[in-house]
């Protein structure tokens, strides 16, 4: 069990799924957690789950596609808890499935605004604060679609590839400033986004499961544990990495 006592973690998209489980895991490990989401009801529910378990959490509503809201969220985090040690940039959307030539410009722009620019805005605000206090840890949530093509999901795949580019570049730029930047790349993981995808066709769940050698979807708590591992001080030599959590999908 890693110890994050006296550390402050900001988790975006923490109102459900991987973000919620990550927020809960950090709280259980002793961190003070800022739960951020555009969905206030979901975010407040996560805070309630943390505090009911004896943890410390605070909710900030934030649309990561709006840089002013992101800057305000980081500022409020520091105002409330005094510092920011960990940034988990998880907020994202699933988008619509279509071949590249049939993708609408509106869907493309929305996808990049949330899943790529949103991560960029969060990293900028987090790094500026971490530079002031002498260091920190950032984990960005990419996807298996960030390391391989995703038929019918060009905007999503492009955004998640971009997240890895941001991760690696920031890691190189700030490694000597005591700021570590890594990413995780989950395969299909039980979440509202994946459940929406499964509803597209009666056999979609089976088709999705079939491509995973382990024969099952990931669990949010499995992704959360990998994120905590990357943020632990015991693993301080890890930076610029993209950890693929995929049940063997990219092994072949």
Secondary structure, 3 states (H helix, E strand, C coil): CCCCCCCEEEEECCCCHHHHHHHHHHHHCCCEEEEEECCHHHHHHHHHHHHHCCCEEEEEECCCCCHHHHHHHHHHHHHHHCCCCEEEECCCCCCCCECHHHCCHHHHHHHHHHHHHHHHHHHHHHHHHHHHHCCEEEEEECCHHHCCCCCCEHHHHHHHHHHHHHHHHHHHHHHHHCEEEEEEEECCECCHHHHHHHCCCCCHHHHHHHCCCCCCCECHHHHHHHHHHHHCHHHCCCCCCEEEECCCCCCC
